[in-house]
Amino acid sequence: MNKSVIIYTQPECPPCKIVKQFLNHHQVPFQEVDITKNEQARNKLIHEIKSSSTPTVTVDSEVVAGFDLARLEKLLELHS
């Protein structure tokens, strides 16, 4: 898979954990960014990506804000 996958997370976020488990289960490599520890990433999430919730996942230039495994599955071309 040649897609760039970044997940914006924060501690104590149960949906974030589920999305990470989902990506790991499907062996999708991803970069995790904790917005509570990375102010630059938090600003990018809010101002560039236009999302204020976690998890927010970017797949190349597509944005999946919130908990939407079906959309992730489609963007990543996964088949259960």
LOKOLRO-416673 format. One line per field, with one value per residue: residue number from 1; x, y, z of N, C-alpha, C, O in turn. Coordinates in steps of 0.2 Angstrom, whole numbers, plus 5000, padded with zeros to 4 digits. Example, Ala and Ser with C-alpha at 12.3 -4.5 7.8 and 13.67 -1.06 7.14 Angstrom:
% LOKOLRO-416673
nr: (1 | 2)
n_X: (5066 | 5064)
n_Y: (4972 | 4989)
n_Z: (5039 | 5035)
ca_X: (5062 | 5068)
ca_Y: (4978 | 4995)
ca_Z: (5039 | 5036)
c_X: (5066 | 5064)
c_Y: (4984 | 5000)
c_Z: (5039 | 5039)
o_X: (5071 | 5067)
o_Y: (4983 | 5006)
o_Z: (5042 | 5040)
END
This chain:
% LOKOLRO-416673
nr: (1 | 2 | 3 | 4 | 5 | 6 | 7 | 8 | 9 | 10 | 11 | 12 | 13 | 14 | 15 | 16 | 17 | 18 | 19 | 20 | 21 | 22 | 23 | 24 | 25 | 26 | 27 | 28 | 29 | 30 | 31 | 32 | 33 | 34 | 35 | 36 | 37 | 38 | 39 | 40 | 41 | 42 | 43 | 44 | 45 | 46 | 47 | 48 | 49 | 50 | 51 | 52 | 53 | 54 | 55 | 56 | 57 | 58 | 59 | 60 | 61 | 62 | 63 | 64 | 65 | 66 | 67 | 68 | 69 | 70 | 71 | 72 | 73 | 74 | 75 | 76 | 77 | 78 | 79 | 80)
n_X: (5004 | 5003 | 4999 | 4998 | 4995 | 4989 | 4986 | 4977 | 4977 | 4973 | 4976 | 4966 | 4956 | 4944 | 4939 | 4950 | 4959 | 4952 | 4952 | 4966 | 4968 | 4961 | 4968 | 4980 | 4976 | 4972 | 4985 | 4990 | 5001 | 5004 | 5006 | 5006 | 5000 | 5000 | 4990 | 4990 | 5002 | 5009 | 5009 | 5010 | 5005 | 4992 | 4987 | 4988 | 4978 | 4967 | 4967 | 4971 | 4966 | 4954 | 4947 | 4940 | 4940 | 4945 | 4947 | 4955 | 4959 | 4970 | 4971 | 4981 | 4976 | 4963 | 4951 | 4946 | 4936 | 4933 | 4924 | 4924 | 4924 | 4919 | 4921 | 4935 | 4939 | 4934 | 4942 | 4955 | 4954 | 4951 | 4945 | 4934)
n_Y: (4994 | 5011 | 5022 | 5037 | 5037 | 5046 | 5047 | 5057 | 5059 | 5058 | 5056 | 5045 | 5043 | 5033 | 5029 | 5032 | 5022 | 5011 | 5014 | 5013 | 5000 | 4994 | 4998 | 4992 | 4979 | 4977 | 4978 | 4991 | 5003 | 5017 | 5034 | 5040 | 5055 | 5063 | 5075 | 5082 | 5083 | 5089 | 5104 | 5111 | 5101 | 5100 | 5113 | 5112 | 5102 | 5109 | 5121 | 5119 | 5106 | 5107 | 5101 | 5097 | 5086 | 5070 | 5053 | 5059 | 5055 | 5056 | 5051 | 5050 | 5064 | 5064 | 5066 | 5059 | 5063 | 5060 | 5044 | 5033 | 5019 | 5013 | 5022 | 5023 | 5010 | 5010 | 5020 | 5015 | 5004 | 4992 | 4975 | 4967)
n_Z: (5000 | 4996 | 5001 | 5011 | 5028 | 5041 | 5058 | 5069 | 5086 | 5104 | 5121 | 5131 | 5123 | 5117 | 5104 | 5096 | 5100 | 5095 | 5081 | 5078 | 5081 | 5071 | 5060 | 5062 | 5062 | 5049 | 5044 | 5040 | 5037 | 5048 | 5053 | 5069 | 5078 | 5092 | 5098 | 5109 | 5113 | 5103 | 5097 | 5085 | 5076 | 5081 | 5078 | 5064 | 5062 | 5066 | 5059 | 5045 | 5041 | 5046 | 5056 | 5072 | 5080 | 5088 | 5084 | 5070 | 5053 | 5040 | 5024 | 5012 | 5003 | 5008 | 5021 | 5036 | 5048 | 5065 | 5070 | 5058 | 5052 | 5040 | 5030 | 5030 | 5027 | 5014 | 5008 | 5010 | 5002 | 5007 | 5010 | 5020)
ca_X: (5000 | 5007 | 4995 | 5001 | 4990 | 4991 | 4980 | 4978 | 4974 | 4974 | 4975 | 4959 | 4951 | 4943 | 4938 | 4956 | 4962 | 4949 | 4954 | 4973 | 4968 | 4958 | 4973 | 4985 | 4973 | 4973 | 4992 | 4990 | 5006 | 5002 | 5009 | 5001 | 5001 | 4996 | 4989 | 4991 | 5010 | 5012 | 5005 | 5010 | 5000 | 4985 | 4986 | 4987 | 4972 | 4961 | 4966 | 4972 | 4962 | 4947 | 4944 | 4941 | 4939 | 4949 | 4952 | 4955 | 4963 | 4971 | 4973 | 4983 | 4973 | 4957 | 4951 | 4941 | 4935 | 4928 | 4925 | 4920 | 4928 | 4917 | 4924 | 4942 | 4939 | 4934 | 4948 | 4961 | 4953 | 4951 | 4939 | 4934)
ca_Y: (5000 | 5017 | 5028 | 5040 | 5037 | 5049 | 5048 | 5062 | 5056 | 5061 | 5051 | 5044 | 5043 | 5026 | 5028 | 5032 | 5016 | 5007 | 5015 | 5011 | 4993 | 4993 | 4999 | 4987 | 4972 | 4977 | 4979 | 4997 | 5007 | 5024 | 5038 | 5043 | 5061 | 5065 | 5083 | 5085 | 5084 | 5092 | 5110 | 5112 | 5096 | 5102 | 5119 | 5110 | 5099 | 5114 | 5126 | 5116 | 5100 | 5109 | 5096 | 5098 | 5080 | 5064 | 5053 | 5062 | 5051 | 5058 | 5046 | 5055 | 5071 | 5063 | 5067 | 5056 | 5065 | 5056 | 5037 | 5031 | 5014 | 5011 | 5026 | 5021 | 5004 | 5012 | 5024 | 5011 | 4999 | 4986 | 4971 | 4963)
ca_Z: (5000 | 4995 | 5004 | 5017 | 5033 | 5048 | 5063 | 5075 | 5092 | 5110 | 5126 | 5134 | 5117 | 5115 | 5097 | 5093 | 5101 | 5090 | 5074 | 5078 | 5081 | 5065 | 5055 | 5063 | 5060 | 5042 | 5042 | 5036 | 5041 | 5049 | 5058 | 5075 | 5080 | 5098 | 5097 | 5116 | 5114 | 5097 | 5096 | 5078 | 5073 | 5084 | 5074 | 5057 | 5062 | 5067 | 5054 | 5038 | 5040 | 5048 | 5061 | 5079 | 5084 | 5087 | 5079 | 5063 | 5049 | 5033 | 5019 | 5006 | 5004 | 5010 | 5028 | 5039 | 5054 | 5069 | 5070 | 5052 | 5049 | 5034 | 5025 | 5030 | 5023 | 5007 | 5006 | 5010 | 4998 | 5011 | 5010 | 5026)
c_X: (5004 | 5003 | 4998 | 4995 | 4993 | 4985 | 4982 | 4974 | 4976 | 4973 | 4968 | 4954 | 4950 | 4942 | 4945 | 4960 | 4959 | 4951 | 4962 | 4973 | 4965 | 4964 | 4978 | 4982 | 4973 | 4980 | 4993 | 4995 | 5003 | 5006 | 5004 | 5004 | 4997 | 4996 | 4990 | 4998 | 5013 | 5007 | 5005 | 5005 | 4993 | 4983 | 4984 | 4980 | 4966 | 4961 | 4967 | 4967 | 4955 | 4943 | 4945 | 4940 | 4944 | 4945 | 4950 | 4960 | 4964 | 4974 | 4975 | 4980 | 4966 | 4957 | 4945 | 4940 | 4930 | 4929 | 4921 | 4924 | 4926 | 4920 | 4932 | 4943 | 4939 | 4940 | 4954 | 4960 | 4954 | 4945 | 4939 | 4933)
c_Y: (5006 | 5023 | 5031 | 5041 | 5041 | 5049 | 5053 | 5060 | 5061 | 5056 | 5051 | 5045 | 5036 | 5025 | 5029 | 5026 | 5011 | 5008 | 5013 | 5003 | 4990 | 4993 | 4994 | 4980 | 4972 | 4978 | 4986 | 5001 | 5014 | 5028 | 5041 | 5050 | 5063 | 5073 | 5086 | 5087 | 5088 | 5098 | 5112 | 5107 | 5098 | 5108 | 5117 | 5106 | 5104 | 5118 | 5124 | 5111 | 5102 | 5104 | 5098 | 5092 | 5075 | 5058 | 5056 | 5058 | 5055 | 5052 | 5049 | 5062 | 5070 | 5064 | 5063 | 5058 | 5061 | 5048 | 5035 | 5025 | 5012 | 5015 | 5025 | 5015 | 5005 | 5015 | 5020 | 5005 | 4992 | 4982 | 4966 | 4955)
c_Z: (5000 | 4997 | 5010 | 5022 | 5039 | 5052 | 5069 | 5081 | 5098 | 5116 | 5129 | 5129 | 5115 | 5108 | 5093 | 5094 | 5096 | 5083 | 5073 | 5077 | 5074 | 5059 | 5056 | 5061 | 5052 | 5039 | 5038 | 5040 | 5042 | 5054 | 5063 | 5077 | 5086 | 5098 | 5104 | 5117 | 5108 | 5095 | 5088 | 5074 | 5075 | 5079 | 5067 | 5057 | 5062 | 5061 | 5046 | 5037 | 5042 | 5052 | 5068 | 5084 | 5083 | 5087 | 5073 | 5059 | 5043 | 5029 | 5013 | 5008 | 5007 | 5018 | 5031 | 5046 | 5059 | 5067 | 5064 | 5049 | 5042 | 5028 | 5025 | 5026 | 5016 | 5004 | 5005 | 5005 | 5001 | 5010 | 5016 | 5024)
o_X: (5009 | 5005 | 5000 | 4990 | 4998 | 4979 | 4987 | 4968 | 4979 | 4969 | 4964 | 4949 | 4953 | 4944 | 4946 | 4963 | 4962 | 4952 | 4963 | 4976 | 4968 | 4964 | 4981 | 4986 | 4975 | 4981 | 4997 | 4994 | 5000 | 5010 | 4999 | 5010 | 4991 | 5001 | 4990 | 5000 | 5019 | 5002 | 5000 | 5001 | 4988 | 4977 | 4979 | 4976 | 4961 | 4955 | 4964 | 4964 | 4950 | 4937 | 4951 | 4939 | 4948 | 4940 | 4945 | 4966 | 4959 | 4978 | 4970 | 4981 | 4963 | 4961 | 4939 | 4945 | 4925 | 4934 | 4914 | 4928 | 4930 | 4923 | 4935 | 4948 | 4943 | 4943 | 4959 | 4965 | 4957 | 4939 | 4944 | 4933)
o_Y: (5007 | 5029 | 5027 | 5044 | 5038 | 5051 | 5052 | 5059 | 5066 | 5051 | 5056 | 5048 | 5033 | 5020 | 5025 | 5023 | 5007 | 5003 | 5010 | 5000 | 4986 | 4989 | 4991 | 4976 | 4966 | 4979 | 4986 | 5003 | 5017 | 5025 | 5044 | 5050 | 5063 | 5076 | 5092 | 5091 | 5090 | 5097 | 5114 | 5109 | 5098 | 5109 | 5119 | 5107 | 5103 | 5119 | 5127 | 5111 | 5098 | 5103 | 5100 | 5092 | 5075 | 5058 | 5056 | 5058 | 5056 | 5049 | 5051 | 5065 | 5075 | 5061 | 5064 | 5056 | 5060 | 5046 | 5034 | 5026 | 5010 | 5013 | 5025 | 5015 | 5003 | 5014 | 5021 | 5001 | 4987 | 4985 | 4962 | 4951)
o_Z: (5004 | 4995 | 5014 | 5021 | 5042 | 5050 | 5072 | 5080 | 5098 | 5114 | 5128 | 5130 | 5110 | 5105 | 5088 | 5089 | 5093 | 5079 | 5068 | 5074 | 5071 | 5055 | 5051 | 5058 | 5050 | 5033 | 5033 | 5046 | 5037 | 5057 | 5061 | 5079 | 5086 | 5100 | 5104 | 5121 | 5109 | 5091 | 5086 | 5070 | 5071 | 5077 | 5064 | 5052 | 5058 | 5058 | 5042 | 5031 | 5039 | 5051 | 5070 | 5090 | 5078 | 5091 | 5070 | 5061 | 5039 | 5032 | 5009 | 5013 | 5008 | 5021 | 5028 | 5050 | 5056 | 5064 | 5064 | 5044 | 5038 | 5023 | 5019 | 5022 | 5012 | 4999 | 5001 | 5005 | 4999 | 5009 | 5016 | 5028)
END
